[in-house]
Amino acid sequence: MKLTFFVFVFAVVSFSFSGGAAAEGKIGVVLMHGKGGMTQPSSPAGKLAERLRDAGILVAIPDMPWSRLRRFDKTYEETMAEIDIYVAQLKAKGAARIVIAGHSLGANAALGYGARRAGLAGIVAMAPGHFIDHQEFQDRVDHDYRKARERVENSMDDETFPYRDFNQGKVSVRIMTAKNYLSWFDPKGPAAMNMNTANLKPGTPLLWIYGRKDKLQKIRNSRRVFARAPDHPKNAIIIVDGGHRDTPLRGAKRIIEWIWGL
């Protein structure tokens, strides 16, 4: 596919909120935090939400199923239906076009939503994470999805068990149902990022943005995942200063410019 790269140097483009893209109606953004994250103003997603609102963009920043409090309380597909609710809320507030944005695991979910829903104005994947279809990820979690699959096959879907997770170089244990773990961690399941990126609905532009100090993007070769997206003239990679958690705020200006340029 033809790629557009914005690396370290980004041309400043000015968009008037009274004309151009804004004339076609308000833009709404569903903004999703990372794994174990929160939505408070001091969080990476919270800081970006403030910048988006200041730019005249409607924002929904919900507490997602993978938050610190919810702990994967829904399957991947159930989460897609939950995002539908936030999209509807933005439309009820006057949003004529919808962008789905996410940080880390939120980026994974944004890609999944874009693969399942047509008519979106764009997808913003910030420091994408949860590369479950990567061999190292599965090796580090001891392929626990196999245990979850066996339990689901034995009608133990809704029973909770400890399962391994691998996040930012660390292995941890999470307690969740077999059904939910399988949904989120099966390398060939609905959360597989390679598959979802390749299956983005035609006509959906993708912004892929991460920090140059984010080792995860190099280890997982995230540019190769981005390259699987269907061609679109607005597809772009932007690399900003900083690491994994820095991306939403460090990239805020560029994200806003990309959204208003859709």
C-alpha positions in Angstrom: 0.0 0.0 0.0 1.1 3.6 -0.4 2.2 5.0 2.9 2.3 8.6 4.1 4.9 9.1 6.8 5.3 12.2 9.1 8.5 11.5 11.0 9.7 14.0 13.6 8.9 17.0 11.3 5.3 17.8 10.6 4.1 20.5 8.3 1.8 22.9 10.2 -1.6 23.1 8.5 -4.2 25.6 9.7 -7.9 24.6 9.6 -10.6 27.1 10.3 -13.3 25.8 12.6 -15.8 28.1 10.8 -15.2 26.6 7.4 -13.6 23.7 5.6 -14.2 20.5 7.5 -16.2 22.2 10.2 -18.7 23.4 7.6 -19.8 19.8 7.1 -21.0 19.5 10.7 -19.5 18.8 14.1 -16.9 16.1 14.6 -17.3 13.7 17.5 -14.5 11.6 18.9 -14.9 8.5 21.0 -11.6 8.5 23.0 -10.6 5.3 24.7 -7.9 4.9 27.4 -5.2 2.2 27.7 -5.1 -1.1 29.6 -5.8 -0.5 33.3 -6.3 3.2 32.6 -8.7 5.8 33.8 -10.4 8.8 32.4 -9.6 11.5 34.9 -8.2 14.8 33.6 -4.7 13.9 34.6 -4.6 10.7 32.6 -3.1 10.5 29.1 -6.5 10.2 27.5 -7.9 12.9 29.8 -5.3 15.4 28.8 -6.0 14.7 25.1 -9.7 15.1 25.7 -9.2 18.6 27.0 -7.2 19.5 23.9 -9.8 18.1 21.6 -12.6 20.0 23.3 -10.6 23.2 23.2 -10.3 22.6 19.4 -14.1 22.5 19.0 -14.4 18.7 18.8 -17.1 16.8 20.7 -15.6 14.1 22.9 -16.9 11.0 24.7 -14.2 9.5 27.0 -15.8 6.5 28.7 -14.6 4.1 31.3 -13.9 1.0 29.1 -14.1 -2.7 30.0 -10.3 -2.9 30.4 -10.1 0.0 32.9 -8.6 -0.3 36.3 -12.0 -0.7 37.9 -13.8 -2.9 35.3 -11.1 -5.4 34.7 -12.2 -6.9 31.4 -15.9 -7.3 32.3 -17.1 -7.7 28.7 -16.0 -9.7 25.7 -14.5 -8.0 22.7 -17.7 -8.1 20.7 -19.7 -6.9 23.6 -17.3 -4.0 23.8 -18.0 -3.1 20.2 -21.7 -2.8 21.0 -20.8 -0.6 24.0 -18.9 1.7 21.7 -22.1 2.0 19.6 -23.7 3.6 22.6 -21.0 6.3 22.8 -21.2 7.0 19.1 -25.0 7.4 19.4 -24.5 9.9 22.3 -22.2 12.0 20.2 -24.6 12.0 17.3 -27.4 13.1 19.6 -25.2 16.1 20.6 -24.9 17.0 16.9 -21.8 15.2 15.7 -22.2 14.6 11.9 -19.0 12.6 11.6 -17.4 10.2 14.1 -13.7 9.4 14.7 -12.8 6.5 17.0 -9.5 7.0 18.8 -7.7 4.9 21.4 -4.5 4.7 23.3 -2.6 1.4 23.7 -5.3 -1.3 24.2 -7.8 1.5 23.3 -6.1 1.7 19.9 -6.6 -2.1 19.5 -10.3 -1.6 20.2 -10.5 1.4 17.8 -9.1 -0.8 15.0 -11.6 -3.5 15.9 -14.5 -1.1 15.7 -13.3 0.2 12.4 -13.2 -3.3 11.0 -16.8 -3.9 12.1 -18.5 -0.5 11.4 -18.7 1.4 8.1 -19.1 5.1 7.7 -16.6 6.4 10.2 -14.7 9.6 9.5 -11.4 8.1 10.8 -9.5 5.9 13.2 -6.7 7.2 15.5 -4.4 4.6 16.9 -2.1 6.0 19.5 0.8 3.9 20.7 -1.1 0.7 19.7 -0.9 -2.1 22.2 -2.1 -5.6 23.0 -0.3 -7.4 20.2 -1.8 -10.8 21.1 -1.1 -12.3 17.7 2.7 -11.8 18.3 4.6 -14.9 19.2 6.6 -13.3 22.1 3.3 -12.1 23.7 1.9 -15.6 23.8 5.1 -17.1 25.0 5.2 -14.6 27.9 1.7 -15.4 29.0 2.3 -19.2 28.6 -0.5 -19.4 25.9 -3.1 -19.1 28.6 -5.8 -18.7 26.0 -5.6 -22.4 25.5 -6.7 -23.0 29.1 -9.5 -20.5 28.6 -10.6 -22.2 25.4 -10.7 -25.6 27.1 -12.9 -24.2 29.9 -15.3 -22.5 27.5 -15.6 -25.8 25.6 -16.4 -27.5 28.9 -19.2 -24.9 29.6 -17.2 -23.0 32.2 -17.6 -19.7 30.2 -18.6 -17.5 33.1 -16.4 -18.9 35.8 -13.4 -16.8 36.9 -9.8 -17.9 36.9 -6.4 -16.3 37.1 -4.8 -15.7 33.7 -1.5 -14.1 32.6 -1.2 -10.8 30.8 1.8 -9.1 29.3 1.8 -5.3 29.3 4.7 -2.9 28.9 7.3 -5.6 29.4 5.8 -7.0 32.5 3.8 -10.2 33.1 0.9 -9.9 35.5 -2.1 -12.0 36.6 -5.6 -11.0 35.9 -8.8 -12.6 37.3 -11.6 -12.8 34.7 -14.0 -15.2 33.1 -12.8 -17.9 30.7 -15.1 -16.4 28.0 -13.7 -12.9 28.4 -10.1 -13.9 28.5 -10.5 -16.0 25.4 -12.1 -13.2 23.6 -9.4 -10.7 24.4 -6.3 -13.0 24.3 -6.8 -15.6 21.6 -4.2 -14.8 18.9 -6.7 -15.8 16.2 -9.7 -14.2 18.0 -11.6 -11.0 17.6 -8.9 -8.8 19.2 -6.1 -9.8 16.8 -4.7 -6.5 15.6 -3.2 -7.7 12.3 -6.6 -9.0 11.3 -8.6 -6.0 12.4 -6.2 -3.5 10.7 -6.4 -5.4 7.4 -10.1 -5.5 7.7 -10.8 -1.8 8.2 -13.9 -0.9 6.3 -13.1 0.7 2.8 -13.0 4.4 3.0 -11.9 4.6 6.6 -8.7 6.6 7.0 -6.2 5.6 9.7 -3.8 7.7 11.7 -1.1 5.6 13.4 0.9 7.7 16.0 3.5 6.7 18.6 6.5 8.0 20.4 10.0 7.4 19.2 11.0 6.1 22.6 8.2 3.6 22.7 10.1 0.3 22.5 6.9 -1.6 22.1 6.4 -0.2 18.6 9.8 -1.4 17.5 9.6 -4.8 19.2 6.2 -5.5 17.6 7.1 -3.8 14.3 3.9 -1.8 14.5 4.7 -0.1 11.1 4.2 -3.5 9.5 0.7 -3.8 11.1 -0.1 -0.3 9.9 0.9 -1.3 6.4 -1.9 -3.9 6.4 -4.6 -1.2 6.4 -6.6 -0.6 3.2 -5.2 2.2 1.0 -6.6 5.7 1.8 -5.0 9.1 0.9 -5.4 10.2 4.5 -3.6 7.2 6.0 -0.5 8.5 7.9 2.1 7.5 10.5 3.3 10.3 12.8 6.2 9.8 15.2 6.4 12.2 18.2 8.9 12.7 21.0 8.4 10.6 24.2 7.4 7.2 25.1 4.2 5.1 25.3 2.2 7.1 27.8 3.4 10.4 26.3 1.8 9.9 22.9 -1.7 11.3 23.4 -0.5 14.6 24.8 2.7 14.9 22.7 0.7 14.1 19.6 -2.4 16.2 20.4 -1.6 19.0 18.0 -0.9 16.6 15.1 -4.0 14.5 16.0 -6.2 17.6 15.9 -4.8 18.8 12.6 -5.3 15.3 11.1 -8.9 15.1 12.3 -9.8 18.6 11.0 -8.2 17.7 7.7 -10.4 14.7 7.1 
